Amino acid sequence: MKGKGTRKITTPQSLNAYIKNICDIMRRSGRAGALQYVPELTWMLFLRILDENEQREEEQARAVGASFSPSLEYPYRWRDWAAPEGKKRLELQIGTLGGFMSFVNGDLLPALRRLKDKPGATSRQKIISEVFSSIEKTGIDTERNLLDILDKIHELSLEQVDETHMFTLSQVYEGLLQKMGEKNNDGGQFFTPREVIRVMVKVIDPQIGETVYDPCCGTGGFLAQAYKHMREKAKTADDVETLKTRTFYGREKENLVYPIALANLVLQEIDEPHIWHGNTLTGQEVYGGLFAGAPVLFDVVLTNPPFDGKEGKDAQTRFAYKTGSTQVLFLQHVMESLKPGGRCGIVIDEGVLFRTTENAFVQTKRKLLNEFDLWCIVSLPPKVFVNAGAASKTNLLFFTKGKPTKEIWYYDLSDLNITKKQPLTVAHFEEFFKLLPERNISERSWRVPVEEIQAKNYDLKAVNPNRKEKEDKRTPEELISIIEAESAEIAKALGTLKSKGI
């Protein structure tokens, strides 16, 4: 139901402003930072969109005489308890003071968490249950603020958002996830810049029918972008069904992030995101119900393992090459998870590439070159992850399982100055994509035979032999005269300040 007198949302800016307005109410309601208000907004948006989707599916089923089993029954559907004219909401509002908040915390949220335990629970019911797995109660401070937020979220319907100018809600939601990843929010470990993800997906180019896996999926950015990329290739209803239900697999450890990943992927139109909740490296499972029936090996892996992580003995015992380095263990896991002919794009800290003093690093890289074709390394600029609060210098590695590496094609972007206001964009990769098919040589690109890498004890660091250094051709005399002139200018300025008694 559309609010009286509200205007249609017709531009990206108006939708962004509308969501910001909701976030402002949340901030004044006790959900101060993005790490607090994004999870709160996530479950509300999720229920809003789920209800609208199920109403549409029910109408479509009725039109063709088919049966339809909703995931949620009265009074737990959005239209019952959250919509301004909802029967349950109206009943609660004329009841005892605080009754609405008591219903949300004491009835609605526990009922949603228990859905997966129902006999014969559907995959969608299991997903709903897991989205609410770590939400004990709403963090909104008062009933009035909660109702205001629900009213605003209710306006975000297909009726309200003008589809002819549709800037999808999922894109706005991505912006919210980015706020979670900003430095002062301590969420950087969960966020990979979307432009980096787009480049990696474009290089790997997953095809319909291939499985896509991210063993540390965070909020689901790689899987969501891979879906967008593959959706454009869909020709038939079966293609779409394959993408929505049998393509995307991931693992995530963090209790805060796992439900957000599920909600994000459902908002992106992936009906069945197969996300396993637990520690990928130790194998310790929290909930694996959505991963049931997942393949052992995958066609495509796209991932960004956590930087600077350290794992204990319980993780190391599961791997051939023992190390506390989370990234090296994840690299081993990825190598074990690929099908023969499978392709991987992975973000790796530069320290992993050049470190040759620890056995596990050398052994892992030797295995990579012996059993995989490491066909491309992109040296990214420093500060690519500055918005996520990580200072690590990183590289993108692309490899295929099944034949040894003969030579590596390097592409160097390390000289670019990346800042918060001037982030890395797909435009910076324009030449890269032109050169990639033939692995051509340029000022930024070169090839290294595997024998050279082996001779350096598997140091994979990109050292560009073609870069033209900008040489300072000024003579010592010229430099001295510049320094003297500037010194005189400074002395004059100081004299002026002193004469004014400063």
KEBA-248267 format. One record per residue (C-alpha): residue number from 1; x, y, z. Coordinates in steps of 0.25 Angstrom, whole numbers, plus 5000, padded with zeros to 4 digits. Layout:
BEGIN
     n   east   north     up
   NUM      X       Y      Z
...
END
This chain:
BEGIN
     n   east   north     up
     1   5000    5000   5000
     2   5006    5013   4996
     3   5006    5025   5006
     4   4996    5037   5003
     5   5002    5048   4996
     6   5016    5042   4995
     7   5024    5045   4982
     8   5030    5034   4973
     9   5045    5031   4975
    10   5050    5033   4961
    11   5065    5035   4962
    12   5077    5029   4968
    13   5079    5041   4976
    14   5065    5041   4982
    15   5066    5027   4986
    16   5079    5029   4992
    17   5074    5041   5000
    18   5062    5033   5004
    19   5070    5022   5010
    20   5079    5032   5017
    21   5067    5038   5023
    22   5064    5024   5029
    23   5078    5022   5034
    24   5077    5036   5041
    25   5065    5031   5049
    26   5073    5019   5052
    27   5085    5027   5057
    28   5076    5035   5066
    29   5069    5022   5071
    30   5082    5016   5077
    31   5088    5010   5065
    32   5099    5020   5064
    33   5110    5014   5054
    34   5108    5006   5041
    35   5112    4993   5048
    36   5100    4995   5056
    37   5089    5001   5047
    38   5093    4993   5034
    39   5089    4979   5041
    40   5076    4985   5046
    41   5072    4991   5033
    42   5076    4978   5026
    43   5066    4970   5033
    44   5055    4980   5031
    45   5058    4982   5016
    46   5059    4967   5014
    47   5045    4964   5020
    48   5039    4976   5012
    49   5044    4970   4999
    50   5042    4956   5002
    51   5027    4959   5005
    52   5026    4967   4992
    53   5032    4955   4984
    54   5023    4945   4990
    55   5011    4953   4988
    56   5015    4954   4973
    57   5018    4939   4972
    58   5005    4936   4979
    59   4997    4944   4968
    60   5005    4937   4957
    61   5002    4923   4962
    62   4987    4927   4964
    63   4987    4932   4949
    64   4991    4918   4944
    65   4984    4910   4954
    66   4996    4905   4962
    67   4997    4904   4977
    68   5006    4913   4985
    69   5012    4911   4999
    70   5017    4924   5005
    71   5029    4924   5014
    72   5022    4932   5025
    73   5008    4931   5030
    74   5000    4941   5038
    75   5004    4949   5046
    76   5018    4948   5042
    77   5017    4954   5028
    78   5021    4969   5026
    79   5007    4972   5021
    80   5002    4967   5035
    81   5011    4974   5045
    82   5019    4985   5038
    83   5010    4991   5027
    84   5003    5003   5033
    85   4989    4997   5030
    86   4993    4983   5034
    87   4983    4975   5042
    88   4993    4970   5053
    89   5000    4984   5054
    90   4986    4991   5056
    91   4982    4981   5067
    92   4995    4983   5074
    93   4995    4998   5073
    94   4981    4999   5080
    95   4986    4989   5091
    96   4995    4991   5103
    97   5006    5001   5102
    98   5019    4994   5097
    99   5011    4983   5091
   100   5017    4985   5078
   101   5031    4985   5082
   102   5028    4972   5091
   103   5022    4965   5078
   104   5035    4968   5070
   105   5044    4964   5081
   106   5037    4953   5087
   107   5029    4947   5076
   108   5033    4951   5062
   109   5048    4949   5063
   110   5048    4936   5071
   111   5038    4930   5061
   112   5047    4934   5049
   113   5059    4928   5055
   114   5052    4915   5058
   115   5047    4914   5043
   116   5058    4904   5039
   117   5054    4894   5050
   118   5041    4892   5044
   119   5039    4878   5038
   120   5040    4879   5023
   121   5046    4894   5024
   122   5048    4899   5010
   123   5061    4905   5005
   124   5055    4919   5006
   125   5050    4917   5020
   126   5064    4912   5024
   127   5070    4925   5018
   128   5060    4933   5025
   129   5064    4926   5038
   130   5079    4929   5036
   131   5077    4943   5033
   132   5071    4945   5047
   133   5081    4935   5053
   134   5088    4946   5061
   135   5077    4956   5063
   136   5072    4954   5077
   137   5064    4967   5078
   138   5063    4980   5070
   139   5073    4991   5075
   140   5063    5002   5072
   141   5060    5010   5085
   142   5046    5013   5084
   143   5033    5008   5078
   144   5030    5021   5071
   145   5044    5021   5064
   146   5042    5007   5060
   147   5028    5010   5054
   148   5034    5022   5047
   149   5045    5013   5041
   150   5035    5002   5037
   151   5026    5013   5030
   152   5038    5018   5022
   153   5043    5004   5018
   154   5029    5001   5014
   155   5029    5012   5003
   156   5040    5004   4996
   157   5031    4996   4987
   158   5031    4994   4972
   159   5019    5003   4973
   160   5027    5014   4979
   161   5040    5013   4972
   162   5038    5017   4958
   163   5043    5005   4950
   164   5046    5013   4937
   165   5057    5020   4945
   166   5060    5008   4954
   167   5073    5009   4962
   168   5072    4996   4968
   169   5071    4995   4983
   170   5082    4985   4983
   171   5091    4996   4978
   172   5087    5005   4989
   173   5089    4994   4999
   174   5103    4992   4993
   175   5106    5006   4997
   176   5102    5003   5011
   177   5111    4991   5012
   178   5122    5000   5007
   179   5119    5009   5019
   180   5121    4997   5028
   181   5135    4995   5022
   182   5140    5009   5024
   183   5152    5010   5033
   184   5146    5015   5046
   185   5135    5005   5046
   186   5144    4993   5048
   187   5137    4986   5036
   188   5149    4986   5026
   189   5151    4972   5027
   190   5138    4969   5021
   191   5139    4979   5009
   192   5146    4978   4995
   193   5145    4990   4987
   194   5134    4987   4976
   195   5142    4992   4965
   196   5153    4982   4968
   197   5142    4971   4968
   198   5137    4975   4955
   199   5150    4974   4949
   200   5153    4961   4954
   201   5139    4955   4950
   202   5141    4961   4936
   203   5155    4954   4935
   204   5150    4940   4940
   205   5137    4942   4932
   206   5129    4931   4939
   207   5119    4924   4929
   208   5104    4919   4932
   209   5105    4904   4937
   210   5118    4907   4944
   211   5119    4907   4960
   212   5124    4920   4966
   213   5131    4919   4980
   214   5136    4929   4990
   215   5142    4922   5003
   216   5142    4935   5011
   217   5130    4942   5005
   218   5128    4954   5014
   219   5116    4961   5010
   220   5115    4954   4997
   221   5121    4964   4988
   222   5128    4954   4978
   223   5116    4945   4977
   224   5107    4957   4975
   225   5115    4962   4964
   226   5117    4949   4957
   227   5102    4947   4957
   228   5101    4961   4950
   229   5111    4957   4940
   230   5105    4943   4937
   231   5091    4948   4937
   232   5093    4956   4924
   233   5097    4943   4917
   234   5084    4936   4921
   235   5076    4932   4909
   236   5065    4923   4915
   237   5056    4921   4927
   238   5065    4909   4931
   239   5078    4918   4930
   240   5071    4927   4940
   241   5067    4916   4949
   242   5081    4910   4949
   243   5087    4924   4953
   244   5077    4926   4964
   245   5078    4912   4970
   246   5090    4904   4966
   247   5102    4913   4964
   248   5107    4921   4976
   249   5114    4915   4988
   250   5121    4922   4999
   251   5126    4921   5014
   252   5127    4932   5024
   253   5131    4931   5039
   254   5127    4944   5045
   255   5113    4944   5052
   256   5110    4958   5049
   257   5113    4957   5034
   258   5108    4943   5030
   259   5093    4947   5031
   260   5096    4960   5023
   261   5103    4952   5012
   262   5090    4944   5011
   263   5081    4956   5011
   264   5090    4963   5001
   265   5090    4951   4991
   266   5074    4950   4992
   267   5073    4965   4990
   268   5082    4963   4977
   269   5071    4952   4973
   270   5079    4940   4976
   271   5068    4931   4982
   272   5077    4920   4988
   273   5091    4925   4992
   274   5098    4913   4998
   275   5106    4919   5009
   276   5112    4911   5020
   277   5114    4917   5033
   278   5126    4914   5040
   279   5142    4914   5040
   280   5146    4910   5026
   281   5160    4907   5031
   282   5157    4899   5043
   283   5145    4892   5037
   284   5137    4896   5050
   285   5122    4898   5046
   286   5112    4907   5052
   287   5101    4904   5041
   288   5103    4896   5029
   289   5088    4894   5025
   290   5089    4903   5013
   291   5102    4896   5007
   292   5095    4882   5007
   293   5098    4876   4994
   294   5109    4886   4990
   295   5119    4880   4980
   296   5133    4877   4986
   297   5140    4884   4975
   298   5136    4897   4967
   299   5138    4903   4953
   300   5141    4917   4958
   301   5147    4923   4971
   302   5147    4938   4973
   303   5152    4942   4987
   304   5159    4952   4996
   305   5165    4945   5008
   306   5166    4953   5020
   307   5180    4961   5021
   308   5189    4959   5033
   309   5181    4948   5039
   310   5187    4937   5048
   311   5182    4923   5050
   312   5185    4913   5061
   313   5189    4898   5061
   314   5174    4894   5059
   315   5174    4900   5045
   316   5188    4897   5041
   317   5187    4882   5043
   318   5177    4881   5032
   319   5187    4886   5022
   320   5200    4880   5015
   321   5208    4893   5017
   322   5207    4898   5032
   323   5207    4913   5035
   324   5200    4923   5043
   325   5197    4932   5031
   326   5182    4932   5028
   327   5185    4936   5013
   328   5194    4924   5010
   329   5185    4914   5017
   330   5173    4920   5008
   331   5182    4919   4996
   332   5184    4904   4999
   333   5169    4903   5001
   334   5166    4909   4988
   335   5176    4901   4980
   336   5169    4888   4987
   337   5155    4894   4983
   338   5156    4895   4968
   339   5152    4885   4958
   340   5162    4881   4947
   341   5161    4893   4937
   342   5155    4902   4948
   343   5159    4917   4949
   344   5162    4926   4961
   345   5163    4940   4963
   346   5169    4944   4977
   347   5174    4956   4984
   348   5187    4954   4991
   349   5196    4962   5000
   350   5209    4966   4993
   351   5217    4960   5005
   352   5212    4946   5001
   353   5218    4948   4988
   354   5232    4952   4991
   355   5234    4944   5004
   356   5244    4933   5002
   357   5249    4930   5016
   358   5237    4922   5022
   359   5235    4908   5016
   360   5220    4908   5015
   361   5220    4920   5007
   362   5231    4914   4997
   363   5224    4901   4997
   364   5210    4907   4994
   365   5216    4915   4983
   366   5224    4904   4977
   367   5211    4895   4977
   368   5203    4907   4970
   369   5213    4908   4959
   370   5215    4892   4957
   371   5200    4889   4957
   372   5193    4902   4952
   373   5196    4911   4941
   374   5198    4925   4948
   375   5195    4933   4935
   376   5194    4947   4941
   377   5198    4955   4953
   378   5193    4970   4954
   379   5201    4979   4963
   380   5191    4988   4969
   381   5194    5002   4975
   382   5196    5004   4989
   383   5184    5009   4997
   384   5174    5001   4988
   385   5168    4997   5001
   386   5169    5010   5008
   387   5154    5012   5010
   388   5154    4998   5017
   389   5165    5003   5026
   390   5175    4993   5021
   391   5189    4998   5017
   392   5194    4985   5010
   393   5200    4986   4996
   394   5192    4976   4989
   395   5192    4968   4976
   396   5182    4960   4967
   397   5186    4946   4963
   398   5179    4938   4952
   399   5181    4923   4950
   400   5175    4911   4944
   401   5176    4897   4950
   402   5182    4885   4942
   403   5195    4889   4935
   404   5208    4895   4940
   405   5212    4910   4938
   406   5222    4913   4927
   407   5222    4928   4928
   408   5214    4939   4936
   409   5209    4951   4930
   410   5210    4963   4939
   411   5202    4976   4939
   412   5207    4988   4947
   413   5198    4999   4953
   414   5206    5001   4965
   415   5210    5015   4962
   416   5196    5020   4962
   417   5192    5030   4974
   418   5180    5024   4980
   419   5172    5032   4991
   420   5158    5032   4997
   421   5154    5043   4987
   422   5161    5037   4975
   423   5159    5022   4977
   424   5163    5011   4967
   425   5153    5010   4956
   426   5150    5000   4944
   427   5155    5011   4935
   428   5169    5009   4941
   429   5169    4995   4934
   430   5165    5000   4920
   431   5179    4996   4914
   432   5180    4984   4923
   433   5168    4978   4916
   434   5173    4982   4902
   435   5186    4975   4905
   436   5181    4963   4913
   437   5176    4953   4901
   438   5190    4953   4895
   439   5198    4956   4908
   440   5205    4967   4900
   441   5217    4975   4905
   442   5216    4990   4909
   443   5222    5000   4918
   444   5213    4994   4929
   445   5213    4979   4925
   446   5224    4968   4923
   447   5226    4953   4923
   448   5234    4945   4933
   449   5238    4930   4930
   450   5236    4921   4941
   451   5250    4917   4942
   452   5254    4931   4946
   453   5243    4930   4957
   454   5249    4917   4962
   455   5263    4922   4962
   456   5258    4933   4971
   457   5253    4923   4981
   458   5238    4926   4976
   459   5239    4941   4979
   460   5226    4945   4970
   461   5227    4960   4973
   462   5224    4969   4961
   463   5237    4977   4958
   464   5234    4985   4945
   465   5246    4985   4936
   466   5239    4994   4925
   467   5235    5006   4934
   468   5242    5019   4929
   469   5247    5026   4942
   470   5245    5041   4942
   471   5259    5046   4943
   472   5262    5059   4950
   473   5271    5066   4940
   474   5274    5079   4948
   475   5289    5082   4951
   476   5294    5083   4965
   477   5296    5098   4963
   478   5281    5099   4958
   479   5276    5092   4971
   480   5285    5101   4980
   481   5279    5113   4974
   482   5265    5108   4975
   483   5267    5105   4990
   484   5274    5119   4992
   485   5262    5126   4986
   486   5252    5119   4994
   487   5260    5121   5007
   488   5260    5136   5004
   489   5245    5136   5002
   490   5243    5129   5015
   491   5253    5139   5022
   492   5245    5150   5016
   493   5232    5144   5021
   494   5237    5142   5035
   495   5242    5156   5035
   496   5228    5162   5032
   497   5222    5153   5043
   498   5232    5158   5053
   499   5230    5172   5050
   500   5215    5171   5053
   501   5219    5165   5066
   502   5214    5151   5063
END
